[in-house]
């Protein structure tokens, strides 16, 4: 029987340099994000379809899956004219975690924290 991975980020898996790179990559992706949609088991982030954004998404996913192994990542990329979709999904606890994380970011952006 497969054991459930706990829903907890392990940012201590990164060195200080890696943590800074992680923050820089996600910060850049946040400036490029064009939308967020709720899915049944998580959220979908939408980004422009260009090659540099796709590279950043893949770099971020390769780091994120180390510190947050409870997430399932799906990257959907078609042609450069269509958005890149990054889906972060999991069980009910994962979706609740993602929703809280999104709300914290929204509050920071809107100054409501």
N, C-alpha and C positions, 0 to 999 in steps of 0.2 A: 504494500500500500504506500502511495506517495505521501510524504509528509508536507504539510503546508509550510511555506516560507513565511516567517513573521513579517508583518507590514511595518518595517522600520528601516529608515535610511542609515547606511553605514558609511558616512563621510570620512570616518577615520581610516578607511582603506586607502585614502589618497595621501600622498606627500603634500607638503605645503605648495610646492610648485604645481603639482597636478590639480590641487584644489583651485588654485588661481586660474589655470587653463580652463577647467570645468566652468567656473563662474564666467569667464570671458566668453566662452563659446555660447553658453545659455543666454548671456546678456545680449550677444549679437543676434541670436535667434529670436529673442523677444522683440527686438526692434524690427525684425523682418516678418513676424507673425501677422497674418491678415485676418485670422479668425479662430474661434474655438467653438466646437460643437460637442454637445453631450451625446454620448453613446450609451447603450444599455449597460455596458460593463466598464465604462471609463469615459475618456475624452479624446477628441480628435483636434489636433492643432493643424492649421492650414498655413502654408508658406508659399512664396513665389516658386515657380518651377525651374529657376536657373541652377546651373551646375554648382556654383559656390554655396548656395543654400543647401543643396543636397549633400555636399561634402561636409558642411557644418553639422547637419542632422546626423549623418553617419558617425562623425567623430563624437558627438554628444551621446548618441545611443551606446557607442562602445564604452564610454566611461560610465554612463548612468546604469547600465546593466550590472556593473561591478558593485556599485554602492546600493542599488535598489533591486535586488534579484527577485522581488515579489511582483515586479511589473512585467507585462507582456508588451513588446514593442512591435508595431507594424508600420512599415514605411511604404507608402504607395506613391509611386512616381510614374507618370506617363510621359507625355512630350513636354517640352519646355514652355509651351503655351498654357498648360494646365497646372493647377497648384499641386504641390507636394503635400501629402497628408501623413502626419505622424500620429498614430493611434497609440495611446497608453491605456492598457486595460488590465483587468484582473477580477478578483472576486468582489463581494459587496464591501469588505473592509478596504480594499484597494481603492475602489471608487470613492468612498468616503474620505480617504486620505487625500486623493487627488483633488476633490472638491474643496477641502480645507486649504490645501496648498494654493489652489487657484484663487480662493477668496482672499487669502493673505496678500497675494500679489495684486489683486484688484484693489484692496484697501490701501496698500502702499501707493499705488498709482494715483488713486483718487484722494489720498490724504485723509482717509477715514480710520486709520489705525490709531 
